[in-house]
Every structure is written in structure tokens, then in C-alpha cells.
Amino acid sequence: MDRYFDKLDERWRALPMRKQHQYTLYFFVGYLLLTAGVIGKVWYDTQKSANGMVIEHIENPVFKSKNPARLQDSVSTILKNQIYERK
């Protein structure tokens, strides 16, 4: 990994100073646009959202189904299967 980064550093230093400045400016402008986009999206989402919150009771989906399956301990089932799979 160090050799790879050393090669990249050597290639960067081999570029003329004007090219280094140009690439740095492009990266900065890209970062600035990305930051502005994220801030704009957060601002838009907060302006659009409703201030109300609905709070309801949590219901167990097993009890809601019409044909409730027998509740099983999945951890013990998994452990039992692993014991039988060993050779």
C-alpha cells in the first residue's frame, strides 16, 4: 500500500505547478457543489415536512396473523442444527 501511495505522490509532484493548482481547484469546486447540494436537500426536506407526529401502540405481528404459528426459540433450533451438521 505504501508503495502505491509513494507512486501516486511521485506522479503528483511530477505534474507542473499550474496543473496541480488546476486539479486542486476542480476538486474544491466539486466538493463545494456537493456540500451545497446536501445542504439544499436538507433545507428542502425540513421545509416540506409536517410538524405532527403520530404515536401508536406497537403490535406483535405474530398475534395479528389469522393463522398464528407456534412460537419457537430460533436460537436453540440453530444451535441444534449446527451440532448435527458437524462431522
Secondary structure by P-SEA (a helix, b strand, c coil): caaaaaaaaaaaaaccaaaaaaaaaaaaaaaaaaaaaaaaaaaaaaaacccbbbbbbbbccccccccccccccaaaaaaaaaaaacc
